[in-house]
Amino acid sequence: TGSNVMQSALLFVLSLLDTVRVPSVSVCMPTYEPHPEHLREAIESVLAQTEKDWTLFIHDDASQKNVREMVEPYLADPRVRFERGAARSGIGGNWNACMREVTADVAQLMFQDDAWKPRYLESGLQVLDAHPSVAMVSLAHPYKVEGDTAMQPFYDEVAKEKEQYLVPGLHNGTEF
């Protein structure tokens, strides 16, 4: 009868919903004219995470370089996705394109020239689990200067300031 067919279809849809899994972390990586070696290191540092329950969305902001070719080997991992914007949208538009793809409760932003230590995501999730009132976690990781090496002294100064003024621990959001 018609109602049996509808009931069977509903049960099928519900069983499909049970199989859809939301990752713990959505890693968002906007790219624009990336240095291939730095991009590979960034992606491989995500793949090497001790926390394996993540997705990585790479959104390219209409680079002249063939970024798809650079990331192609990593697309075999079903957790990794790539999309190239049709037109340049700038850094803000590129970040927004990434954020629209977040499916997890936790979003982690990653620059194309960053490289994380293996426990990076695990450490951040542990902080969030231990402190449910925390809305944002910032973890230290080394920065690379991509392209303009004249910026290196600026990055070095920021690292010194960070070590001096940003001590580990919970902070009131109005302190900075």
Buried (B, 14 or more C-beta within 10 A) or exposed (E): EEEEEEEEEEEEEEEEEEEEEEBBBBBBBBBBBBBEEBBBBBBEBBBEBEBEBBBBBBBBBBBEBEBBEBBEEBEEEEBBBBEBBEEEBEEEBBBBBBBEBBEBEBBBEBBBBBBBBEBBBBBBBEBBEEEEEEEEBEBEEEBBBBEEEEEEEEBEEEEEEEEEEEEEEEEEEEEE
